[in-house]
Amino acid sequence: MILPIRAYGDPVLKKVAQDIEPGHPGLEQLIEDMFETMYAA
């Protein structure tokens, strides 16, 4: 799934991310989606 790309100045980029543990459910899919988004950009 291609994810939306956030541009500089988008308020969501100022939010602090939550920590997650390695092996978190969905982490593998998120990484795959991020690579797919990067290559499609």
Summary of the structure (lengths in Angstrom):
residues: 41
radius of gyration: 12.0
end to end distance: 12.7
largest distance: 31.3
contacts: 52
relative contact order: 0.25
helix: 44%
strand: 0%
